[in-house]
Amino acid sequence: LYRMRVWRRLWIALAESEAELGLPITQAQIAELKATQDAVDLEAIARHEAALRHDVMAAIHAWGEQAPTARPILHLGATSCFVTDNGDLLIAHEAMALLRRRLLDVIAALAAFAETWADQPTLGFTHFQPAQPTTVGKRACLWIQDLLLDLQDLDHVRATTPVRGIKGTTGTQASFLELFEGDSAKVEALERRFCEKVGFSAIPISGQTATRKLEDRIGQVLCGIAASASKFACDLRLLQHLKEVEEPFEKHQVGSSAMPYKRNPMRSERINSLARFVLGLLPSTYQTTATQWMERTLDDSAHRRLTISQGFLAVDALLVLYRNVASGLVVHPRMIEARLAHELPFMAAEVLLMEAVKRGGDRQDLHERFRVAA
């Protein structure tokens, strides 16, 4: 339903722009389109598509029945990708704006956690083996920093992703040049006016479709967020195994049907699962870009309808989970301190090594002696 309303918004912007530049489109026709813009009849569209086997023409015929005066000028000079590609890119912009808010919510939750536990020493791990101490708050800043990088990438892609604009059937704008009787200045003005109405610039060159690399770039951002969330979830699952930090566990929550003592990190596991799904989408979107023929081919259509929508929905879901977990993290300081105390003699090795070298020792010889002693 929303996609159809976006298409209608695009058709109205096209008709208005054409009328403003002198094509025979009346204000009454535009008013009729605006009056029926939101009254999308999905059943009528489905009925027309069953006969026509063409989604865009079905949408045009269904709207033409609701707006009979405007029917003759609907889609004037345009090709199907005028609505499909422009529409998908507009929807992607809105989806990225929604994800941005989700990201900020997660970052805020983690920042509060990091500040609360900034001074809590904890054993650091490299290779999941005991290493030098860090703090619980500093470790959370690793998660925050990853998300801040994702936020930068998201903002860059949002700022630099154009729409397809008004390009005609093979990207030459020939149909619009015909409508304006060879006046190329009016064709250029048409695209400028259209872009002003929809709020985005147009890509300079296209075939019938906008390059699918635009969607690859969006996919990279989605995968970046998924990877960051998955890294957090993996860390938390390990920390929960150590009984140092846990995801929220509700009073009546059941961890296992057989083992009543279990406290499984099921939310973190769900984040990992969703992230794995998103990360699996990107290679196939590149395959779509790589196998497009000349000005277009249609083997991208079914694939794009799945990957774009499912990618956004999955990242939205994992960010909702991420915020839920980050807002309710449970820290067990005594477990943290006990593990740190157990490893503390080894933690002194680096300090002693530095001090011994200051006193004239050979760093490599000392390192070997410490290694053997450890």
Secondary structure as GFF3:
##gff-version 3
##sequence-region A 1 374
A	DSSP	alpha_helix	2	20	.	.	.	ID=ss1
A	DSSP	alpha_helix	27	35	.	.	.	ID=ss2
A	DSSP	alpha_helix	42	52	.	.	.	ID=ss3
A	DSSP	alpha_helix	55	66	.	.	.	ID=ss4
A	DSSP	three_ten_helix	71	73	.	.	.	ID=ss5
A	DSSP	alpha_helix	80	116	.	.	.	ID=ss6
A	DSSP	beta_strand	121	126	.	.	.	ID=ss7
A	DSSP	beta_strand	129	135	.	.	.	ID=ss8
A	DSSP	alpha_helix	136	160	.	.	.	ID=ss9
A	DSSP	alpha_helix	174	179	.	.	.	ID=ss10
A	DSSP	alpha_helix	184	198	.	.	.	ID=ss11
A	DSSP	alpha_helix	213	241	.	.	.	ID=ss12
A	DSSP	beta_strand	245	246	.	.	.	ID=ss13
A	DSSP	alpha_helix	266	290	.	.	.	ID=ss14
A	DSSP	alpha_helix	301	327	.	.	.	ID=ss15
A	DSSP	beta_strand	330	331	.	.	.	ID=ss16
A	DSSP	alpha_helix	333	358	.	.	.	ID=ss17
A	DSSP	alpha_helix	363	373	.	.	.	ID=ss18
###
